[in-house]
Amino acid sequence: MASIYLAGPLFTVAEMSFNREVSKYLNSKGYDVFLPQEECLDKNTQEIYQICKKGVESADAVVAVMDGADADSGTCWECGYAVAKEIPVLLVRTDIRDSGDTRGFNAMLYYGAAAVIEDRTNYAEKIAEALKSLNL
């Protein structure tokens, strides 16, 4: 079973709900999902850093939610770290706002990604398809 690190903003009820929905769908497809909002409950910032760093390091892939006018800084760090560790990153954007350098994405994130998913309705299915195409 492939291990997926689900990176993304987790500061609002809506963001956490979205993350849980994606995690639940990937679990139903047989993936083991590391969800920081669950793994880091009641932890201090140093513990969060260590737990999430290890989560990225042990992942077979990182799925990163890039919604918002500007992508979450922690999510961007997780993506960069994964790319440096040669762990494939899948970018997901459901946001219709056009921001960033490249089709709503920062160019460094866009060109470092193994796959880019831009879909407002079938995003979970597209994530699973992209993971499968990476043999995960």
C-alpha positions as CSV (number, residue, x, y, z in Angstrom):
1,M,0.0,0.0,0.0
2,A,1.4,3.4,-1.0
3,S,1.8,6.1,1.6
4,I,0.5,9.5,0.7
5,Y,1.4,12.8,2.6
6,L,-1.6,15.1,2.1
7,A,-0.3,18.7,2.3
8,G,-2.5,21.7,2.3
9,P,-3.9,24.6,4.4
10,L,-5.6,23.4,7.5
11,F,-6.6,26.6,9.3
12,T,-10.4,26.7,8.6
13,V,-13.2,24.3,9.1
14,A,-13.7,24.3,5.3
15,E,-10.0,23.5,4.6
16,M,-10.0,20.7,7.2
17,S,-13.2,19.2,5.9
18,F,-11.8,19.2,2.3
19,N,-8.6,17.5,3.5
20,R,-10.6,14.9,5.4
21,E,-12.8,14.2,2.3
22,V,-9.7,13.7,0.0
23,S,-8.0,11.5,2.7
24,K,-11.1,9.4,3.1
25,Y,-11.4,8.9,-0.7
26,L,-7.7,7.9,-1.0
27,N,-8.1,5.5,1.9
28,S,-11.0,3.9,0.1
29,K,-8.7,3.4,-2.9
30,G,-6.2,1.6,-0.7
31,Y,-3.8,4.4,0.1
32,D,-2.3,5.0,3.5
33,V,-2.8,8.8,4.0
34,F,-0.7,10.9,6.4
35,L,-3.0,13.9,7.3
36,P,-1.1,16.5,9.3
37,Q,-4.3,18.0,10.9
38,E,-4.8,14.6,12.6
39,E,-1.2,13.6,13.2
40,C,-0.3,16.9,14.9
41,L,-3.3,17.5,17.1
42,D,-2.3,19.3,20.4
43,K,1.4,19.5,19.4
44,N,3.6,22.5,19.7
45,T,5.3,24.0,16.7
46,Q,8.6,22.1,17.1
47,E,6.7,18.8,17.4
48,I,4.6,19.7,14.3
49,Y,7.8,20.4,12.3
50,Q,9.4,17.1,13.3
51,I,6.2,15.0,12.8
52,C,5.5,16.5,9.4
53,K,9.1,16.3,8.2
54,K,9.1,12.6,9.0
55,G,5.7,12.2,7.3
56,V,7.1,13.7,4.1
57,E,10.2,11.6,4.3
58,S,8.3,8.4,4.7
59,A,5.8,9.1,1.9
60,D,5.7,7.6,-1.6
61,A,4.1,10.7,-2.9
62,V,2.9,14.1,-1.7
63,V,-0.5,15.4,-2.7
64,A,-0.6,19.2,-2.2
65,V,-3.6,21.4,-2.2
66,M,-2.7,24.7,-3.8
67,D,-6.0,26.6,-3.4
68,G,-6.1,30.2,-2.4
69,A,-4.8,33.5,-3.8
70,D,-1.3,32.4,-2.6
71,A,-0.4,28.8,-1.8
72,D,0.1,28.0,1.9
73,S,3.7,28.6,2.9
74,G,4.0,25.3,4.9
75,T,2.5,23.4,2.0
76,C,5.1,25.0,-0.3
77,W,7.9,24.0,2.0
78,E,6.6,20.4,2.1
79,C,6.5,20.3,-1.7
80,G,10.1,21.7,-2.0
81,Y,11.4,19.2,0.6
82,A,9.6,16.3,-1.2
83,V,11.1,17.3,-4.6
84,A,14.6,17.6,-3.0
85,K,14.1,14.0,-1.6
86,E,12.9,12.9,-5.1
87,I,9.4,12.1,-3.8
88,P,6.8,12.9,-6.5
89,V,4.5,15.8,-5.8
90,L,0.9,16.1,-7.2
91,L,-0.5,19.6,-7.1
92,V,-4.2,20.0,-6.7
93,R,-6.0,23.3,-7.5
94,T,-9.8,23.7,-7.3
95,D,-9.7,27.4,-6.9
96,I,-10.9,29.4,-10.0
97,R,-8.9,32.5,-9.2
98,D,-5.9,33.1,-11.5
99,S,-2.8,33.8,-9.4
100,G,0.8,32.8,-9.6
101,D,3.2,32.6,-12.5
102,T,1.9,29.5,-14.3
103,R,-1.9,28.8,-14.6
104,G,-2.5,29.7,-11.0
105,F,0.7,28.1,-9.6
106,N,4.0,29.4,-8.7
107,A,6.4,28.3,-11.5
108,M,8.8,26.5,-9.0
109,L,5.9,24.4,-7.7
110,Y,4.4,23.8,-11.2
111,Y,7.5,22.6,-12.9
112,G,8.6,20.6,-9.9
113,A,5.4,18.6,-9.8
114,A,5.0,15.1,-11.2
115,A,1.3,15.9,-11.9
116,V,-1.0,18.9,-11.8
117,I,-4.7,18.4,-11.2
118,E,-7.1,21.3,-11.9
119,D,-10.6,20.2,-11.3
120,R,-13.5,21.5,-9.2
121,T,-15.7,18.5,-9.2
122,N,-13.7,15.3,-9.9
123,Y,-10.5,16.2,-8.0
124,A,-10.4,13.1,-5.8
125,E,-10.8,10.7,-8.7
126,K,-8.2,12.7,-10.7
127,I,-5.8,12.4,-7.7
128,A,-6.2,8.6,-7.6
129,E,-5.7,8.4,-11.4
130,A,-2.5,10.5,-11.2
131,L,-1.2,8.3,-8.4
132,K,-2.0,5.2,-10.4
133,S,-0.1,6.6,-13.4
134,L,2.9,6.9,-11.1
135,N,2.6,3.2,-10.3
136,L,1.4,4.0,-6.8
